[in-house]
Amino acid sequence: MEERFNRIEEMLTTLIKMVGSIREEQASMKEEQMSMKQELTSIREEQTSMKEDQSLIWEELRLMRTESEQRHKEMMNRFTLLKADHEHTWEKTVRNEREIGIIKKHIEI
């Protein structure tokens, strides 16, 4: 009978140790879970920050495109004016050369 009690006592001791071990594992898992939740919160905050940064970058890009388009239009207008000036100067040069040629012929005669 005593042997039986000893075995039951050993089984109870084993069960108590197992329950204690399970509780320790459970507490450890809860700590890990809390740590993971904190990390997840941190990641979400970083993600939000990155989205804000991305929005700023897109806004800057849009502004740069607008500025670039304005500069392009300005440069095209300047080139148009330069072309008109060049053509005008060329026409005057040709006219002057003709007149000089005519004057030379009159002087030689």
GUBA-508036 format. One record per atom (N, C-alpha, C): x negated, y, z negated; chain; residue in one letter; atom name. Coordinates in Angstrom, 2 decimals, padded with zeros to 5 digits. Atoms other than C-alpha are relative to their C-alpha. Layout:
BEGIN
SELUM;X;Y;Z;A;a;CA
...
END
This chain:
BEGIN
SELUM;-000.81;-001.18;000.00;A;m;N
SELUM;000.00;000.00;000.00;A;m;CA
SELUM;-000.88;001.27;000.00;A;m;C
SELUM;000.91;-001.13;000.09;A;e;N
SELUM;-002.82;002.32;-000.89;A;e;CA
SELUM;-000.70;000.23;001.34;A;e;C
SELUM;000.61;-000.10;-001.31;A;e;N
SELUM;-004.43;001.57;002.42;A;e;CA
SELUM;000.93;000.72;000.96;A;e;C
SELUM;-001.00;-000.61;-000.85;A;r;N
SELUM;-001.28;002.59;004.11;A;r;CA
SELUM;000.09;001.50;-000.27;A;r;C
SELUM;-000.02;-001.41;000.38;A;f;N
SELUM;-001.18;005.86;002.17;A;f;CA
SELUM;-001.24;000.72;000.52;A;f;C
SELUM;001.26;-000.59;-000.50;A;n;N
SELUM;-004.81;006.50;003.10;A;n;CA
SELUM;000.08;000.28;001.50;A;n;C
SELUM;-000.14;-000.18;-001.44;A;r;N
SELUM;-004.03;005.97;006.77;A;r;CA
SELUM;000.96;001.14;000.32;A;r;C
SELUM;-000.96;-001.08;-000.20;A;i;N
SELUM;-000.99;008.23;006.57;A;i;CA
SELUM;-000.64;001.34;-000.34;A;i;C
SELUM;000.69;-001.22;000.41;A;e;N
SELUM;-003.10;010.79;004.74;A;e;CA
SELUM;-001.01;000.43;001.07;A;e;C
SELUM;000.95;-000.30;-001.06;A;e;N
SELUM;-005.79;010.56;007.43;A;e;CA
SELUM;000.71;000.54;001.24;A;e;C
SELUM;-000.76;-000.47;-001.15;A;m;N
SELUM;-003.16;010.96;010.15;A;m;CA
SELUM;000.51;001.42;-000.25;A;m;C
SELUM;-000.46;-001.34;000.34;A;l;N
SELUM;-001.71;013.98;008.36;A;l;CA
SELUM;-001.16;001.00;000.08;A;l;C
SELUM;001.18;-000.86;-000.07;A;t;N
SELUM;-005.21;015.45;008.01;A;t;CA
SELUM;-000.35;000.28;001.45;A;t;C
SELUM;000.29;-000.15;-001.42;A;t;N
SELUM;-005.83;014.84;011.70;A;t;CA
SELUM;001.01;000.94;000.66;A;t;C
SELUM;-001.04;-000.87;-000.56;A;l;N
SELUM;-002.49;016.41;012.60;A;l;CA
SELUM;-000.18;001.45;-000.43;A;l;C
SELUM;000.20;-001.36;000.51;A;i;N
SELUM;-003.20;019.43;010.40;A;i;CA
SELUM;-001.17;000.66;000.72;A;i;C
SELUM;001.15;-000.53;-000.73;A;k;N
SELUM;-006.61;019.85;012.05;A;k;CA
SELUM;000.38;000.35;001.44;A;k;C
SELUM;-000.41;-000.23;-001.38;A;m;N
SELUM;-005.02;019.53;015.49;A;m;CA
SELUM;000.87;001.26;000.09;A;m;C
SELUM;-000.87;-001.17;000.00;A;v;N
SELUM;-002.34;022.10;014.64;A;v;CA
SELUM;-000.84;001.26;-000.23;A;v;C
SELUM;000.90;-001.13;000.25;A;g;N
SELUM;-005.02;024.43;013.25;A;g;CA
SELUM;-000.79;000.35;001.25;A;g;C
SELUM;000.76;-000.21;-001.24;A;s;N
SELUM;-007.08;023.98;016.41;A;s;CA
SELUM;000.88;000.62;001.07;A;s;C
SELUM;-000.93;-000.53;-001.00;A;i;N
SELUM;-004.04;024.61;018.58;A;i;CA
SELUM;000.32;001.46;-000.32;A;i;C
SELUM;-000.28;-001.40;000.38;A;r;N
SELUM;-003.26;027.78;016.60;A;r;CA
SELUM;-001.18;000.91;000.32;A;r;C
SELUM;001.19;-000.81;-000.33;A;e;N
SELUM;-006.85;029.00;017.02;A;e;CA
SELUM;-000.07;000.24;001.50;A;e;C
SELUM;000.00;-000.15;-001.45;A;e;N
SELUM;-006.65;028.34;020.77;A;e;CA
SELUM;001.08;000.98;000.43;A;e;C
SELUM;-001.09;-000.89;-000.33;A;q;N
SELUM;-003.32;030.12;020.90;A;q;CA
SELUM;-000.37;001.45;-000.32;A;q;C
SELUM;000.43;-001.35;000.37;A;a;N
SELUM;-004.73;033.14;019.06;A;a;CA
SELUM;-001.04;000.51;000.99;A;a;C
SELUM;001.02;-000.35;-000.97;A;s;N
SELUM;-007.72;033.14;021.40;A;s;CA
SELUM;000.64;000.36;001.35;A;s;C
SELUM;-000.68;-000.26;-001.27;A;m;N
SELUM;-005.42;032.96;024.41;A;m;CA
SELUM;000.77;001.32;-000.05;A;m;C
SELUM;-000.70;-001.27;000.15;A;k;N
SELUM;-003.34;035.87;023.06;A;k;CA
SELUM;-000.97;001.17;000.12;A;k;C
SELUM;001.01;-001.05;-000.12;A;e;N
SELUM;-006.51;037.94;022.70;A;e;CA
SELUM;-000.43;000.18;001.46;A;e;C
SELUM;000.37;-000.07;-001.41;A;e;N
SELUM;-007.53;037.07;026.26;A;e;CA
SELUM;001.11;000.65;000.82;A;e;C
SELUM;-001.14;-000.57;-000.71;A;q;N
SELUM;-004.04;037.93;027.46;A;q;CA
SELUM;000.06;001.52;-000.22;A;q;C
SELUM;-000.01;-001.44;000.28;A;m;N
SELUM;-004.19;041.34;025.75;A;m;CA
SELUM;-001.14;000.68;000.75;A;m;C
SELUM;001.15;-000.55;-000.72;A;s;N
SELUM;-007.64;041.92;027.23;A;s;CA
SELUM;000.32;000.11;001.50;A;s;C
SELUM;-000.36;-000.01;-001.41;A;m;N
SELUM;-006.33;041.03;030.68;A;m;CA
SELUM;001.03;001.09;000.29;A;m;C
SELUM;-000.99;-001.06;-000.18;A;k;N
SELUM;-003.37;043.38;030.23;A;k;CA
SELUM;-000.68;001.36;000.01;A;k;C
SELUM;000.74;-001.26;000.03;A;q;N
SELUM;-005.76;046.19;029.32;A;q;CA
SELUM;-000.77;000.21;001.29;A;q;C
SELUM;000.73;-000.10;-001.25;A;e;N
SELUM;-007.90;045.44;032.35;A;e;CA
SELUM;000.94;000.33;001.16;A;e;C
SELUM;-000.98;-000.25;-001.05;A;l;N
SELUM;-004.80;045.38;034.55;A;l;CA
SELUM;000.47;001.45;-000.05;A;l;C
SELUM;-000.40;-001.40;000.15;A;t;N
SELUM;-003.72;048.75;033.16;A;t;CA
SELUM;-001.10;000.91;000.53;A;t;C
SELUM;001.14;-000.78;-000.49;A;s;N
SELUM;-007.20;050.11;033.85;A;s;CA
SELUM;-000.08;-000.05;001.53;A;s;C
SELUM;000.03;000.15;-001.45;A;i;N
SELUM;-007.11;048.75;037.40;A;i;CA
SELUM;001.11;000.82;000.64;A;i;C
SELUM;-001.11;-000.78;-000.54;A;r;N
SELUM;-003.70;050.32;037.98;A;r;CA
SELUM;-000.31;001.49;-000.05;A;r;C
SELUM;000.37;-001.42;000.11;A;e;N
SELUM;-004.99;053.68;036.75;A;e;CA
SELUM;-001.01;000.36;001.09;A;e;C
SELUM;001.00;-000.23;-001.05;A;e;N
SELUM;-007.99;053.40;039.08;A;e;CA
SELUM;000.66;000.03;001.38;A;e;C
SELUM;-000.70;000.06;-001.28;A;q;N
SELUM;-005.67;052.47;041.94;A;q;CA
SELUM;000.78;001.29;000.23;A;q;C
SELUM;-000.74;-001.26;-000.11;A;t;N
SELUM;-003.51;055.51;041.25;A;t;CA
SELUM;-000.95;001.13;000.34;A;t;C
SELUM;001.01;-001.02;-000.27;A;s;N
SELUM;-006.61;057.69;041.17;A;s;CA
SELUM;-000.50;-000.09;001.44;A;s;C
SELUM;000.47;000.19;-001.37;A;m;N
SELUM;-007.81;056.21;044.46;A;m;CA
SELUM;001.06;000.45;001.01;A;m;C
SELUM;-001.07;-000.44;-000.90;A;k;N
SELUM;-004.41;056.84;046.06;A;k;CA
SELUM;000.04;001.53;000.06;A;k;C
SELUM;000.04;-001.46;000.03;A;e;N
SELUM;-004.60;060.48;044.96;A;e;CA
SELUM;-001.18;000.52;000.82;A;e;C
SELUM;001.18;-000.39;-000.77;A;d;N
SELUM;-008.12;060.76;046.36;A;d;CA
SELUM;000.25;-000.19;001.50;A;d;C
SELUM;-000.30;000.28;-001.40;A;q;N
SELUM;-006.94;059.18;049.60;A;q;CA
SELUM;000.94;001.06;000.57;A;q;C
SELUM;-000.92;-001.05;-000.46;A;s;N
SELUM;-004.09;061.68;049.85;A;s;CA
SELUM;-000.76;001.30;000.25;A;s;C
SELUM;000.80;-001.21;-000.19;A;l;N
SELUM;-006.58;064.53;049.39;A;l;CA
SELUM;-000.84;-000.10;001.26;A;l;C
SELUM;000.84;000.19;-001.19;A;i;N
SELUM;-008.85;063.09;052.06;A;i;CA
SELUM;000.84;000.15;001.27;A;i;C
SELUM;-000.86;-000.12;-001.17;A;w;N
SELUM;-005.93;062.78;054.52;A;w;CA
SELUM;000.39;001.45;000.23;A;w;C
SELUM;-000.35;-001.41;-000.13;A;e;N
SELUM;-004.93;066.37;053.80;A;e;CA
SELUM;-001.17;000.80;000.58;A;e;C
SELUM;001.19;-000.67;-000.53;A;e;N
SELUM;-008.50;067.56;054.40;A;e;CA
SELUM;-000.20;-000.33;001.48;A;e;C
SELUM;000.14;000.43;-001.39;A;l;N
SELUM;-008.62;065.55;057.62;A;l;CA
SELUM;001.00;000.74;000.89;A;l;C
SELUM;-001.02;-000.71;-000.77;A;r;N
SELUM;-005.36;067.13;058.80;A;r;CA
SELUM;-000.41;001.46;000.20;A;r;C
SELUM;000.46;-001.39;-000.11;A;l;N
SELUM;-006.73;070.60;058.04;A;l;CA
SELUM;-001.18;000.13;000.97;A;l;C
SELUM;001.16;-000.03;-000.90;A;m;N
SELUM;-009.98;069.80;059.85;A;m;CA
SELUM;000.45;-000.14;001.45;A;m;C
SELUM;-000.51;000.17;-001.37;A;r;N
SELUM;-008.04;068.63;062.91;A;r;CA
SELUM;000.63;001.30;000.50;A;r;C
SELUM;-000.64;-001.25;-000.38;A;t;N
SELUM;-005.97;071.80;062.92;A;t;CA
SELUM;-001.05;001.06;000.32;A;t;C
SELUM;001.07;-000.97;-000.22;A;e;N
SELUM;-009.10;073.93;062.60;A;e;CA
SELUM;-000.76;-000.31;001.29;A;e;C
SELUM;000.71;000.41;-001.21;A;s;N
SELUM;-010.82;071.93;065.33;A;s;CA
SELUM;000.80;000.36;001.25;A;s;C
SELUM;-000.84;-000.34;-001.14;A;e;N
SELUM;-007.87;072.41;067.68;A;e;CA
SELUM;-000.03;001.51;000.26;A;e;C
SELUM;000.05;-001.46;-000.15;A;q;N
SELUM;-007.90;076.16;067.02;A;q;CA
SELUM;-001.33;000.44;000.60;A;q;C
SELUM;001.32;-000.35;-000.54;A;r;N
SELUM;-011.63;076.37;067.69;A;r;CA
SELUM;-000.12;-000.40;001.47;A;r;C
SELUM;000.04;000.46;-001.39;A;h;N
SELUM;-011.22;074.35;070.87;A;h;CA
SELUM;000.74;000.98;000.90;A;h;C
SELUM;-000.76;-000.98;-000.80;A;k;N
SELUM;-008.53;076.73;072.14;A;k;CA
SELUM;-000.78;001.29;000.16;A;k;C
SELUM;000.78;-001.23;-000.05;A;e;N
SELUM;-010.72;079.71;071.27;A;e;CA
SELUM;-001.16;-000.13;000.98;A;e;C
SELUM;001.13;000.21;-000.90;A;m;N
SELUM;-013.70;078.24;073.10;A;m;CA
SELUM;000.47;-000.09;001.45;A;m;C
SELUM;-000.52;000.09;-001.36;A;m;N
SELUM;-011.58;077.41;076.15;A;m;CA
SELUM;000.37;001.39;000.51;A;m;C
SELUM;-000.30;-001.38;-000.40;A;n;N
SELUM;-010.34;081.03;076.21;A;n;CA
SELUM;-001.27;000.76;000.34;A;n;C
SELUM;001.27;-000.68;-000.27;A;r;N
SELUM;-013.92;082.27;076.01;A;r;CA
SELUM;-000.59;-000.46;001.33;A;r;C
SELUM;000.51;000.51;-001.27;A;f;N
SELUM;-014.96;079.98;078.87;A;f;CA
SELUM;000.79;000.57;001.18;A;f;C
SELUM;-000.82;-000.59;-001.07;A;t;N
SELUM;-012.05;081.28;080.95;A;t;CA
SELUM;-000.44;001.43;000.28;A;t;C
SELUM;000.48;-001.38;-000.17;A;l;N
SELUM;-013.20;084.85;080.32;A;l;CA
SELUM;-001.38;000.03;000.64;A;l;C
SELUM;001.34;000.05;-000.60;A;l;N
SELUM;-016.80;083.95;081.13;A;l;CA
SELUM;000.06;-000.34;001.48;A;l;C
SELUM;-000.14;000.38;-001.41;A;k;N
SELUM;-015.72;082.31;084.36;A;k;CA
SELUM;000.50;001.19;000.82;A;k;C
SELUM;-000.52;-001.19;-000.71;A;a;N
SELUM;-013.71;085.40;085.34;A;a;CA
SELUM;-001.11;001.04;000.14;A;a;C
SELUM;001.11;-000.95;-000.06;A;d;N
SELUM;-016.70;087.64;084.49;A;d;CA
SELUM;-001.03;-000.43;001.04;A;d;C
SELUM;000.98;000.53;-000.96;A;h;N
SELUM;-019.02;085.40;086.51;A;h;CA
SELUM;000.48;000.22;001.43;A;h;C
SELUM;-000.54;-000.17;-001.35;A;e;N
SELUM;-016.73;085.47;089.54;A;e;CA
SELUM;000.00;001.48;000.41;A;e;C
SELUM;000.00;-001.44;-000.30;A;h;N
SELUM;-016.37;089.25;089.31;A;h;CA
SELUM;-001.41;000.49;000.32;A;h;C
SELUM;001.40;-000.39;-000.23;A;t;N
SELUM;-020.13;089.71;089.04;A;t;CA
SELUM;-000.49;-000.53;001.34;A;t;C
SELUM;000.42;000.59;-001.27;A;w;N
SELUM;-020.68;087.36;091.98;A;w;CA
SELUM;000.59;000.77;001.18;A;w;C
SELUM;-000.63;-000.77;-001.08;A;e;N
SELUM;-018.19;089.25;094.14;A;e;CA
SELUM;-000.69;001.36;000.19;A;e;C
SELUM;000.68;-001.30;-000.10;A;k;N
SELUM;-019.87;092.59;093.31;A;k;CA
SELUM;-001.39;-000.17;000.62;A;k;C
SELUM;001.34;000.25;-000.54;A;t;N
SELUM;-023.29;091.12;094.06;A;t;CA
SELUM;000.07;-000.21;001.51;A;t;C
SELUM;-000.15;000.27;-001.44;A;v;N
SELUM;-022.11;089.84;097.45;A;v;CA
SELUM;000.32;001.29;000.73;A;v;C
SELUM;-000.38;-001.27;-000.63;A;r;N
SELUM;-020.47;093.20;098.26;A;r;CA
SELUM;-001.21;000.94;000.08;A;r;C
SELUM;001.19;-000.86;000.02;A;n;N
SELUM;-023.63;095.11;097.24;A;n;CA
SELUM;-001.03;-000.47;001.02;A;n;C
SELUM;000.94;000.54;-000.98;A;e;N
SELUM;-025.80;092.79;099.33;A;e;CA
SELUM;000.44;000.34;001.43;A;e;C
SELUM;-000.50;-000.37;-001.33;A;r;N
SELUM;-023.57;093.42;102.35;A;r;CA
SELUM;-000.26;001.48;000.29;A;r;C
SELUM;000.20;-001.44;-000.19;A;e;N
SELUM;-023.70;097.17;101.84;A;e;CA
SELUM;-001.48;000.32;000.19;A;e;C
SELUM;001.44;-000.20;-000.16;A;i;N
SELUM;-027.48;097.04;101.43;A;i;CA
SELUM;-000.43;-000.43;001.40;A;i;C
SELUM;000.31;000.48;-001.36;A;g;N
SELUM;-027.68;095.00;104.63;A;g;CA
SELUM;000.44;001.00;001.05;A;g;C
SELUM;-000.51;-001.01;-000.94;A;i;N
SELUM;-025.53;097.57;106.46;A;i;CA
SELUM;-000.88;001.24;-000.02;A;i;C
SELUM;000.85;-001.20;000.14;A;i;N
SELUM;-027.63;100.46;105.10;A;i;CA
SELUM;-001.35;-000.26;000.67;A;i;C
SELUM;001.29;000.32;-000.62;A;k;N
SELUM;-030.84;098.70;106.21;A;k;CA
SELUM;000.11;000.06;001.53;A;k;C
SELUM;-000.19;-000.03;-001.46;A;k;N
SELUM;-029.45;098.28;109.75;A;k;CA
SELUM;000.10;001.45;000.48;A;k;C
SELUM;-000.15;-001.41;-000.40;A;h;N
SELUM;-028.48;101.99;109.89;A;h;CA
SELUM;-001.35;000.73;-000.09;A;h;C
SELUM;001.29;-000.66;000.15;A;i;N
SELUM;-031.91;103.06;108.65;A;i;CA
SELUM;-000.95;-000.46;001.09;A;i;C
SELUM;000.91;000.54;-001.00;A;e;N
SELUM;-033.75;100.84;111.16;A;e;CA
SELUM;000.35;000.53;001.40;A;e;C
SELUM;-000.40;-000.41;-001.33;A;i;N
SELUM;-031.83;102.15;114.14;A;i;CA
SELUM;-000.53;001.32;000.32;A;i;C
END
